[in-house]
Amino acid sequence: MTTETRYEGGLGIEPGSDPYESYERMRRDAPVNRVGEGFWAVAKFEDVNAILRDWQTFSSIVGAKAISGEVPASGMIFNDPPIHTRLRGMIQKAFTPRVVEEQRPAIQAYCDELVEKMLAEEDPDLVASLAYPLPVMVIANMLGVADGDMAVFKRWSDVIIQNIGPSLLNGDDSGLGDTNAEFNAYFGERLEELRRQPDDSLLSGLIQVETEEGKLTRDELLMFCRLLLVAGNETTTGLIVNSMRVFSEFPDALQQVKEDLDLIPVAVEEALRYYAPFQATIRRATKDVELRGQKIAKDERILVLLASANRDEEAFENPKDFRLDRGRNRHVAFGFGIHSCVGAPLARLEGGIALATLLPKIRSVTLLDDDAGEMLLPGGPNSLRVHFELE
């Protein structure tokens, strides 16, 4: 016989507070606990890893309308094989090692320009000056819309991120209507232009690519654009913001990396572990299942706490420390299994180049708007004032 564990008030996280203390209590006292009607949270690394690798038991089809059969599951992120396999196989073409490496010169040029302008300001907004425009410039270039309105792209991205929860979990997509219409009109017109006159962009290449399953449909191509523009930039934005947050909290680590820039890849991985760009992902139980003595019923949904898993004391030695000598870093900031982040190599490249460009020019960084609740939103805060002490 099992006793159902539940934190009153959901995850037990006060608005505006840092959730990592709550995650620690959950790992200790209630690693699998009910946080709402038909909803669970899983906090430990071992369980998070097991859930992410077992898509047959823990499905990514979590939308209310898809579960009820009202509409079929759509897109790549919230789908399972074989549909997920087909879409990911095509989208992966945008993130082959060769394609990612080809972005290096543009990323470096963007970083040089953005960092110089940012450091000319007294207390710049890190998000507006570097963390947001860098990945959007890169993605826009890959999509062949480098002449697009970056402010409009950001507005679309923010609205989509803010409405993922209601749209998926409650089937309420009313907050997305205008944004989806604008997005589809803009990129739909771009698709038609590329059909008539192909260019060397990735989007043009995907329009032309054909496999034994056929070509991507218009809806699938629009999904690809949405995925790149939103997920493709939010992860990098969060990585850059969180790297600066880490270096403000661990100034000795900043000095260590400044003295040896070859440590940047290690610092990037540790920053991803320490402050995951996305705190959690969602799965749905496809059958009744028991996890750590808790009985999760078929079709109940599970909040898979990536950020908590990355601080699990049983998986990482001294997880509260930011360590540049951690060695093999098994963090799950980019997920795991068939749904691991397809854009992770690009995010790592962008984050690494951004740090290599910025760190030699500064002695220290201080966050002026360090609101823990805002900092840990998906992709990070909408703005973050910082003070750099320059070399």
Kinemage of the C-alpha trace (Angstrom):
@kinemage 1
@onewidth
@group {chain A} dominant
@subgroup {mainchain}
@vectorlist {calphas} color= white
{ca met a 1} P 0.000 0.000 0.000
{ca thr a 2} L 1.351 3.441 -0.894
{ca thr a 3} L 0.716 6.862 0.566
{ca glu a 4} L 0.249 9.662 -1.917
{ca thr a 5} L 2.616 12.547 -1.254
{ca arg a 6} L 1.517 16.058 -2.067
{ca tyr a 7} L 2.844 19.518 -1.442
{ca glu a 8} L 0.049 21.900 -0.616
{ca gly a 9} L 0.052 24.889 -2.940
{ca gly a 10} L 1.513 23.046 -5.919
{ca leu a 11} L 5.300 22.952 -5.990
{ca gly a 12} L 5.573 24.900 -2.764
{ca ile a 13} L 7.373 27.778 -4.497
{ca glu a 14} L 6.461 31.279 -3.397
{ca pro a 15} L 5.923 33.787 -6.226
{ca gly a 16} L 9.138 35.619 -7.023
{ca ser a 17} L 11.294 33.229 -4.981
{ca asp a 18} L 14.172 31.041 -6.101
{ca pro a 19} L 12.729 27.522 -6.651
{ca tyr a 20} L 15.961 25.640 -5.979
{ca glu a 21} L 15.315 25.447 -2.226
{ca ser a 22} L 11.907 23.915 -2.956
{ca tyr a 23} L 13.485 21.466 -5.392
{ca glu a 24} L 15.926 20.412 -2.680
{ca arg a 25} L 13.076 19.749 -0.234
{ca met a 26} L 11.223 17.791 -2.896
{ca arg a 27} L 14.226 15.595 -3.664
{ca arg a 28} L 14.584 14.898 0.036
{ca asp a 29} L 10.963 14.560 1.166
{ca ala a 30} L 8.751 14.020 -1.894
{ca pro a 31} L 10.716 13.234 -5.073
{ca val a 32} L 7.496 12.150 -6.815
{ca asn a 33} L 4.550 14.203 -5.644
{ca arg a 34} L 1.117 15.306 -6.772
{ca val a 35} L 1.020 19.045 -7.431
{ca gly a 36} L -2.477 19.400 -8.844
{ca glu a 37} L -5.446 17.503 -10.212
{ca gly a 38} L -4.051 14.934 -12.632
{ca phe a 39} L -0.577 16.463 -12.368
{ca trp a 40} L 2.647 15.240 -10.786
{ca ala a 41} L 6.183 16.578 -10.352
{ca val a 42} L 9.331 14.461 -10.480
{ca ala a 43} L 12.488 15.921 -8.952
{ca lys a 44} L 15.341 13.386 -8.893
{ca phe a 45} L 17.902 12.871 -11.646
{ca glu a 46} L 17.443 9.096 -11.865
{ca asp a 47} L 13.671 9.397 -12.337
{ca val a 48} L 13.904 12.340 -14.734
{ca asn a 49} L 16.390 10.402 -16.855
{ca ala a 50} L 14.214 7.289 -16.854
{ca ile a 51} L 11.114 9.244 -17.896
{ca leu a 52} L 12.883 11.075 -20.719
{ca arg a 53} L 14.322 7.878 -22.183
{ca asp a 54} L 11.011 5.920 -22.092
{ca trp a 55} L 8.714 7.632 -24.591
{ca gln a 56} L 6.422 4.586 -24.826
{ca thr a 57} L 5.435 4.963 -21.157
{ca phe a 58} L 5.858 8.716 -20.841
{ca ser a 59} L 4.475 10.359 -23.960
{ca ser a 60} L 5.177 13.859 -25.254
{ca ile a 61} L 1.587 14.084 -26.500
{ca val a 62} L 0.396 16.176 -23.556
{ca gly a 63} L -2.011 18.684 -25.090
{ca ala a 64} L -5.553 18.600 -23.734
{ca lys a 65} L -7.098 18.589 -27.217
{ca ala a 66} L -4.756 15.843 -28.433
{ca ile a 67} L -5.389 13.640 -25.394
{ca ser a 68} L -9.156 13.975 -25.809
{ca gly a 69} L -8.896 13.147 -29.503
{ca glu a 70} L -10.405 16.487 -30.475
{ca val a 71} L -7.411 17.262 -32.680
{ca pro a 72} L -4.359 15.165 -33.588
{ca ala a 73} L -1.050 15.966 -31.934
{ca ser a 74} L 0.940 18.379 -34.061
{ca gly a 75} L 4.504 19.559 -34.334
{ca met a 76} L 7.679 17.833 -33.250
{ca ile a 77} L 8.125 18.743 -29.598
{ca phe a 78} L 4.735 17.511 -28.398
{ca asn a 79} L 4.590 14.358 -30.488
{ca asp a 80} L 5.847 10.766 -30.425
{ca pro a 81} L 7.259 8.429 -33.076
{ca pro a 82} L 6.657 7.863 -35.905
{ca ile a 83} L 5.543 11.462 -36.553
{ca his a 84} L 8.240 12.862 -34.278
{ca thr a 85} L 10.898 10.713 -35.949
{ca arg a 86} L 10.008 11.978 -39.443
{ca leu a 87} L 9.914 15.641 -38.437
{ca arg a 88} L 13.063 15.496 -36.332
{ca gly a 89} L 14.912 13.722 -39.122
{ca met a 90} L 14.159 16.584 -41.479
{ca ile a 91} L 14.712 19.364 -38.958
{ca gln a 92} L 18.010 17.793 -37.876
{ca lys a 93} L 19.342 18.837 -41.272
{ca ala a 94} L 19.384 22.383 -39.899
{ca phe a 95} L 21.731 21.360 -37.103
{ca thr a 96} L 24.299 19.018 -38.618
{ca pro a 97} L 27.844 19.703 -37.358
{ca arg a 98} L 28.721 21.231 -40.734
{ca val a 99} L 25.728 23.561 -40.818
{ca val a 100} L 26.276 24.661 -37.219
{ca glu a 101} L 29.970 25.327 -37.795
{ca glu a 102} L 29.109 27.387 -40.882
{ca gln a 103} L 27.355 29.854 -38.550
{ca arg a 104} L 30.590 30.623 -36.652
{ca pro a 105} L 31.755 33.644 -38.706
{ca ala a 106} L 28.325 35.304 -38.521
{ca ile a 107} L 28.039 34.586 -34.783
{ca gln a 108} L 31.470 36.093 -34.161
{ca ala a 109} L 30.638 39.186 -36.224
{ca tyr a 110} L 27.345 39.653 -34.383
{ca cys a 111} L 29.065 39.194 -30.996
{ca asp a 112} L 31.794 41.715 -31.818
{ca glu a 113} L 29.191 44.314 -32.776
{ca leu a 114} L 26.746 43.643 -29.935
{ca val a 115} L 29.359 43.422 -27.158
{ca glu a 116} L 31.044 46.664 -28.249
{ca lys a 117} L 27.728 48.533 -28.192
{ca met a 118} L 26.680 46.947 -24.896
{ca leu a 119} L 29.901 47.866 -23.069
{ca ala a 120} L 29.566 51.464 -24.245
{ca glu a 121} L 26.488 51.769 -22.007
{ca glu a 122} L 26.810 52.432 -18.294
{ca asp a 123} L 24.395 49.766 -16.989
{ca pro a 124} L 23.173 47.929 -20.078
{ca asp a 125} L 20.213 45.598 -20.399
{ca leu a 126} L 21.958 42.270 -21.003
{ca val a 127} L 18.875 40.746 -22.624
{ca ala a 128} L 18.162 43.595 -25.029
{ca ser a 129} L 21.834 44.242 -25.812
{ca leu a 130} L 23.195 40.719 -26.320
{ca ala a 131} L 21.314 37.687 -24.983
{ca tyr a 132} L 18.236 38.134 -27.156
{ca pro a 133} L 19.461 39.762 -30.399
{ca leu a 134} L 22.401 37.391 -30.893
{ca pro a 135} L 20.425 34.135 -31.337
{ca val a 136} L 17.599 35.878 -33.183
{ca met a 137} L 20.054 37.357 -35.683
{ca val a 138} L 21.542 33.911 -36.246
{ca ile a 139} L 18.173 32.180 -36.624
{ca ala a 140} L 16.825 34.948 -38.865
{ca asn a 141} L 19.883 34.540 -41.057
{ca met a 142} L 19.349 30.767 -41.226
{ca leu a 143} L 15.687 31.284 -42.130
{ca gly a 144} L 16.546 33.854 -44.770
{ca val a 145} L 14.701 36.686 -42.981
{ca ala a 146} L 17.688 38.653 -41.710
{ca asp a 147} L 15.941 41.839 -42.859
{ca gly a 148} L 12.951 41.110 -40.590
{ca asp a 149} L 11.831 43.194 -37.623
{ca met a 150} L 13.651 41.832 -34.544
{ca ala a 151} L 11.221 43.549 -32.177
{ca val a 152} L 8.292 41.810 -33.856
{ca phe a 153} L 10.103 38.456 -33.697
{ca lys a 154} L 10.666 38.990 -29.963
{ca arg a 155} L 7.018 39.885 -29.402
{ca trp a 156} L 5.907 36.733 -31.209
{ca ser a 157} L 8.381 34.609 -29.269
{ca asp a 158} L 7.323 36.059 -25.898
{ca val a 159} L 3.612 35.524 -26.607
{ca ile a 160} L 4.148 31.929 -27.740
{ca ile a 161} L 6.258 31.081 -24.677
{ca gln a 162} L 3.773 32.743 -22.291
{ca asn a 163} L 0.838 30.809 -23.765
{ca ile a 164} L 2.364 27.340 -24.034
{ca gly a 165} L 0.912 26.324 -20.663
{ca pro a 166} L -2.723 27.367 -21.191
{ca ser a 167} L -2.709 26.203 -24.805
{ca leu a 168} L -1.367 22.756 -24.035
{ca leu a 169} L -2.760 21.928 -20.658
{ca asn a 170} L -6.202 23.505 -20.874
{ca gly a 171} L -6.699 23.645 -24.622
{ca asp a 172} L -7.050 27.427 -24.338
{ca asp a 173} L -5.167 28.891 -27.299
{ca ser a 174} L -7.129 32.161 -27.356
{ca gly a 175} L -4.003 34.085 -26.371
{ca leu a 176} L -2.208 32.856 -29.478
{ca gly a 177} L -4.780 33.750 -32.152
{ca asp a 178} L -3.425 37.102 -33.315
{ca thr a 179} L 0.213 36.091 -32.985
{ca asn a 180} L -0.282 32.845 -34.915
{ca ala a 181} L -2.124 34.713 -37.667
{ca glu a 182} L 0.662 37.303 -37.981
{ca phe a 183} L 3.373 34.654 -37.811
{ca asn a 184} L 1.737 32.391 -40.405
{ca ala a 185} L 1.062 35.291 -42.772
{ca tyr a 186} L 4.656 36.518 -42.589
{ca phe a 187} L 6.374 33.152 -42.971
{ca gly a 188} L 3.717 31.819 -45.327
{ca glu a 189} L 4.546 34.648 -47.728
{ca arg a 190} L 8.250 33.893 -47.288
{ca leu a 191} L 7.661 30.217 -48.141
{ca glu a 192} L 5.898 31.183 -51.355
{ca glu a 193} L 8.761 33.497 -52.312
{ca leu a 194} L 11.277 30.701 -51.751
{ca arg a 195} L 9.246 28.233 -53.821
{ca arg a 196} L 9.359 30.700 -56.727
{ca gln a 197} L 12.953 31.774 -56.172
{ca pro a 198} L 15.050 29.445 -53.960
{ca asp a 199} L 18.114 30.801 -52.159
{ca asp a 200} L 20.857 29.274 -50.010
{ca ser a 201} L 19.013 29.558 -46.668
{ca leu a 202} L 18.132 26.504 -44.595
{ca leu a 203} L 14.444 27.261 -45.005
{ca ser a 204} L 14.800 27.194 -48.772
{ca gly a 205} L 16.657 23.900 -48.527
{ca leu a 206} L 13.941 22.341 -46.395
{ca ile a 207} L 11.287 23.389 -48.909
{ca gln a 208} L 13.151 21.484 -51.589
{ca val a 209} L 14.226 18.422 -49.592
{ca glu a 210} L 12.323 15.220 -50.290
{ca thr a 211} L 12.586 11.803 -48.667
{ca glu a 212} L 10.675 8.559 -49.027
{ca glu a 213} L 8.057 10.099 -46.713
{ca gly a 214} L 7.672 13.028 -49.101
{ca lys a 215} L 8.217 16.745 -48.661
{ca leu a 216} L 7.394 18.847 -45.633
{ca thr a 217} L 3.911 20.329 -45.809
{ca arg a 218} L 3.228 24.045 -45.451
{ca asp a 219} L 2.061 23.514 -41.848
{ca glu a 220} L 5.191 21.505 -41.070
{ca leu a 221} L 7.412 24.210 -42.556
{ca leu a 222} L 5.622 26.856 -40.479
{ca met a 223} L 6.161 24.642 -37.422
{ca phe a 224} L 9.863 24.533 -38.296
{ca cys a 225} L 9.990 28.345 -38.500
{ca arg a 226} L 8.186 28.660 -35.169
{ca leu a 227} L 10.443 26.086 -33.535
{ca leu a 228} L 13.625 27.829 -34.671
{ca leu a 229} L 12.446 31.335 -33.927
{ca val a 230} L 11.171 30.478 -30.440
{ca ala a 231} L 12.958 27.418 -29.038
{ca gly a 232} L 16.037 28.172 -31.134
{ca asn a 233} L 16.631 31.514 -29.471
{ca glu a 234} L 15.138 31.153 -25.980
{ca thr a 235} L 17.686 28.485 -25.025
{ca thr a 236} L 20.665 30.621 -26.026
{ca thr a 237} L 19.172 33.698 -24.369
{ca gly a 238} L 18.809 31.738 -21.135
{ca leu a 239} L 22.334 30.349 -21.410
{ca ile a 240} L 23.916 33.804 -21.805
{ca val a 241} L 21.841 35.333 -18.995
{ca asn a 242} L 22.524 32.434 -16.655
{ca ser a 243} L 26.247 32.483 -17.416
{ca met a 244} L 26.384 36.106 -16.272
{ca arg a 245} L 24.314 35.236 -13.214
{ca val a 246} L 26.774 32.481 -12.330
{ca phe a 247} L 29.796 34.730 -12.813
{ca ser a 248} L 28.210 37.400 -10.597
{ca glu a 249} L 27.742 34.790 -7.864
{ca phe a 250} L 31.113 33.059 -8.372
{ca pro a 251} L 33.632 35.804 -9.237
{ca asp a 252} L 36.560 33.447 -8.709
{ca ala a 253} L 35.218 31.264 -11.533
{ca leu a 254} L 35.038 34.323 -13.775
{ca gln a 255} L 38.704 35.094 -13.093
{ca gln a 256} L 39.664 31.490 -13.692
{ca val a 257} L 37.965 31.448 -17.096
{ca lys a 258} L 39.424 34.853 -18.011
{ca glu a 259} L 42.907 33.465 -17.334
{ca asp a 260} L 42.251 30.379 -19.449
{ca leu a 261} L 39.654 30.846 -22.196
{ca asp a 262} L 39.989 27.157 -23.063
{ca leu a 263} L 37.767 26.600 -20.017
{ca ile a 264} L 34.803 28.253 -21.753
{ca pro a 265} L 33.239 24.974 -23.019
{ca val a 266} L 33.429 23.576 -19.461
{ca ala a 267} L 31.956 26.793 -18.064
{ca val a 268} L 29.092 26.638 -20.572
{ca glu a 269} L 28.187 23.087 -19.531
{ca glu a 270} L 28.386 23.940 -15.835
{ca ala a 271} L 26.247 27.054 -16.354
{ca leu a 272} L 23.663 24.894 -18.132
{ca arg a 273} L 23.672 22.499 -15.183
{ca tyr a 274} L 23.609 25.172 -12.510
{ca tyr a 275} L 20.818 27.267 -14.022
{ca ala a 276} L 18.928 25.355 -16.709
{ca pro a 277} L 17.441 27.667 -19.397
{ca phe a 278} L 14.167 25.744 -19.063
{ca gln a 279} L 13.193 24.552 -15.597
{ca ala a 280} L 11.003 21.655 -16.715
{ca thr a 281} L 9.330 19.742 -19.485
{ca ile a 282} L 6.068 17.778 -19.512
{ca arg a 283} L 5.161 14.155 -20.178
{ca arg a 284} L 1.957 12.071 -19.981
{ca ala a 285} L 1.641 8.556 -18.587
{ca thr a 286} L 0.349 6.210 -21.303
{ca lys a 287} L -0.626 3.603 -18.697
{ca asp a 288} L -0.919 3.232 -14.937
{ca val a 289} L 2.615 3.353 -13.547
{ca glu a 290} L 4.241 3.384 -10.120
{ca leu a 291} L 7.232 5.607 -9.388
{ca arg a 292} L 8.898 5.654 -5.963
{ca gly a 293} L 5.748 4.193 -4.444
{ca gln a 294} L 3.450 6.760 -6.022
{ca lys a 295} L 0.711 5.513 -8.348
{ca ile a 296} L 0.419 7.689 -11.433
{ca ala a 297} L -2.711 6.957 -13.432
{ca lys a 298} L -2.970 6.677 -17.195
{ca asp a 299} L -3.193 10.104 -18.894
{ca glu a 300} L -2.010 11.997 -15.826
{ca arg a 301} L 0.692 14.483 -16.691
{ca ile a 302} L 4.130 14.820 -15.186
{ca leu a 303} L 6.206 17.929 -14.698
{ca val a 304} L 9.740 16.663 -15.299
{ca leu a 305} L 11.948 19.027 -13.278
{ca leu a 306} L 15.140 19.351 -15.324
{ca ala a 307} L 16.540 22.071 -13.070
{ca ser a 308} L 16.038 19.953 -9.961
{ca ala a 309} L 17.641 16.907 -11.583
{ca asn a 310} L 20.717 19.015 -12.351
{ca arg a 311} L 21.174 19.779 -8.634
{ca asp a 312} L 20.539 16.209 -7.429
{ca glu a 313} L 23.005 15.351 -4.663
{ca glu a 314} L 23.066 11.702 -5.752
{ca ala a 315} L 24.036 12.581 -9.325
{ca phe a 316} L 26.427 15.510 -8.837
{ca glu a 317} L 29.100 16.011 -6.198
{ca asn a 318} L 28.608 19.320 -4.359
{ca pro a 319} L 25.781 20.362 -6.699
{ca lys a 320} L 25.435 23.819 -5.130
{ca asp a 321} L 28.978 24.685 -6.187
{ca phe a 322} L 29.877 26.016 -9.622
{ca arg a 323} L 32.895 23.903 -10.513
{ca leu a 324} L 35.154 24.147 -13.531
{ca asp a 325} L 36.749 20.801 -12.652
{ca arg a 326} L 33.516 18.819 -12.630
{ca gly a 327} L 34.656 16.566 -15.476
{ca arg a 328} L 31.917 14.576 -17.210
{ca asn a 329} L 28.810 16.699 -16.803
{ca arg a 330} L 25.651 14.617 -17.220
{ca his a 331} L 23.215 17.508 -16.908
{ca val a 332} L 19.802 17.328 -18.578
{ca ala a 333} L 19.432 21.043 -19.366
{ca phe a 334} L 18.848 20.104 -23.005
{ca gly a 335} L 16.645 17.134 -22.117
{ca phe a 336} L 17.521 13.548 -22.906
{ca gly a 337} L 16.456 10.761 -25.241
{ca ile a 338} L 14.596 11.253 -28.504
{ca his a 339} L 13.478 14.740 -27.487
{ca ser a 340} L 16.897 16.107 -26.538
{ca cys a 341} L 17.182 19.677 -27.817
{ca val a 342} L 17.950 19.529 -31.537
{ca gly a 343} L 19.428 23.046 -31.399
{ca ala a 344} L 21.803 22.335 -28.501
{ca pro a 345} L 24.983 22.429 -30.645
{ca leu a 346} L 24.055 25.865 -31.979
{ca ala a 347} L 23.228 27.179 -28.488
{ca arg a 348} L 26.579 25.908 -27.197
{ca leu a 349} L 28.422 27.575 -30.075
{ca glu a 350} L 26.615 30.898 -29.612
{ca gly a 351} L 27.078 30.882 -25.841
{ca gly a 352} L 30.753 29.982 -26.124
{ca ile a 353} L 31.533 32.695 -28.664
{ca ala a 354} L 29.587 35.270 -26.632
{ca leu a 355} L 31.641 34.474 -23.520
{ca ala a 356} L 34.935 34.410 -25.427
{ca thr a 357} L 34.122 37.862 -26.829
{ca leu a 358} L 32.873 39.431 -23.594
{ca leu a 359} L 34.973 38.002 -20.756
{ca pro a 360} L 38.383 39.396 -21.802
{ca lys a 361} L 36.845 42.897 -21.727
{ca ile a 362} L 35.412 42.792 -18.173
{ca arg a 363} L 36.728 42.341 -14.645
{ca ser a 364} L 33.406 41.602 -12.994
{ca val a 365} L 29.662 41.611 -13.522
{ca thr a 366} L 26.912 42.612 -11.079
{ca leu a 367} L 23.225 41.977 -11.680
{ca leu a 368} L 21.095 45.009 -10.882
{ca asp a 369} L 17.653 43.403 -11.373
{ca asp a 370} L 18.196 39.950 -9.888
{ca asp a 371} L 14.594 38.849 -9.312
{ca ala a 372} L 14.815 35.074 -8.828
{ca gly a 373} L 11.311 34.435 -10.094
{ca glu a 374} L 11.897 36.449 -13.274
{ca met a 375} L 15.360 35.002 -13.803
{ca leu a 376} L 14.039 31.462 -13.982
{ca leu a 377} L 11.239 32.005 -16.479
{ca pro a 378} L 11.589 29.884 -19.667
{ca gly a 379} L 14.457 31.432 -21.581
{ca gly a 380} L 15.160 33.898 -18.774
{ca pro a 381} L 13.813 37.362 -17.941
{ca asn a 382} L 12.542 39.894 -20.458
{ca ser a 383} L 15.179 42.357 -19.286
{ca leu a 384} L 18.180 42.321 -16.954
{ca arg a 385} L 20.196 45.398 -16.055
{ca val a 386} L 23.840 44.624 -15.269
{ca his a 387} L 26.940 46.544 -14.303
{ca phe a 388} L 30.255 45.546 -15.853
{ca glu a 389} L 33.581 46.627 -14.383
{ca leu a 390} L 35.701 46.973 -17.492
{ca glu a 391} L 39.339 46.038 -17.986
